[in-house]
Amino acid sequence: MRTLRNKLQKIAIIVFFIIFAVNFAFIRGSFIIRSQNISRLGTELFSTYIIPFELLSLILVAAIIGVMYIAWEERR
């Protein structure tokens, strides 16, 4: 059971870093600040960059769930 858990943890870490690297490369190569307008930044974030934004939100939710699971397992 423990070896399966260790393998799953390693797979999760690898998947996380792959997704992070892809998102970082996509955002870094295409995000150029054109103005200081906050409303335009919000419009760009929710139109042009919606896919990386949503992927990042999924990663954060998965991390929160993972932390809660680990904390719950340690209490038992």
C-alpha positions in Angstrom: 0.0 0.0 0.0 2.8 2.4 0.9 4.7 1.8 -2.3 1.6 2.5 -4.3 1.1 5.7 -2.5 4.8 6.7 -3.1 4.4 6.0 -6.8 1.2 8.0 -7.0 2.9 10.9 -5.2 5.8 10.8 -7.7 3.4 10.7 -10.6 1.5 13.6 -9.2 4.6 15.7 -8.7 5.8 14.9 -12.3 2.4 15.8 -13.8 2.3 19.0 -11.7 5.7 20.2 -13.0 4.8 19.3 -16.6 1.6 21.3 -16.4 3.4 24.2 -14.6 6.2 24.3 -17.2 3.8 24.3 -20.1 1.7 27.1 -18.6 4.8 29.1 -17.7 6.2 28.8 -21.2 2.8 29.8 -22.7 2.3 32.8 -20.5 5.9 33.9 -20.5 6.1 33.9 -24.3 2.9 35.7 -25.0 2.1 38.0 -22.1 3.3 41.6 -22.9 2.1 44.4 -20.7 0.7 47.1 -23.1 -0.9 49.5 -20.6 -1.6 50.1 -17.0 -5.4 49.7 -17.4 -6.8 47.3 -14.8 -10.0 46.7 -16.6 -8.2 45.8 -19.7 -6.0 43.4 -17.7 -9.1 41.6 -16.4 -10.6 41.5 -19.9 -7.3 40.0 -21.3 -7.1 37.5 -18.4 -10.6 36.2 -18.9 -10.5 36.1 -22.7 -7.1 35.6 -24.2 -5.5 33.8 -21.2 -8.6 31.9 -20.0 -7.0 28.4 -20.6 -3.9 28.9 -18.6 -5.9 30.8 -15.9 -8.4 27.9 -15.6 -5.6 25.3 -15.6 -3.8 27.1 -12.8 -7.1 27.3 -10.8 -7.5 23.5 -11.2 -3.9 22.9 -10.0 -4.5 25.1 -7.0 -7.8 23.3 -6.1 -6.0 19.9 -6.5 -3.2 21.2 -4.2 -5.7 22.3 -1.6 -7.5 18.9 -1.7 -4.1 17.1 -1.5 -3.1 19.1 1.5 -6.4 18.4 3.3 -6.1 14.7 2.5 -2.5 14.5 3.8 -3.5 16.4 7.0 -6.5 14.1 7.5 -4.3 11.0 7.0 -1.8 12.2 9.6 -4.6 12.8 12.2 -5.7 9.2 12.0 
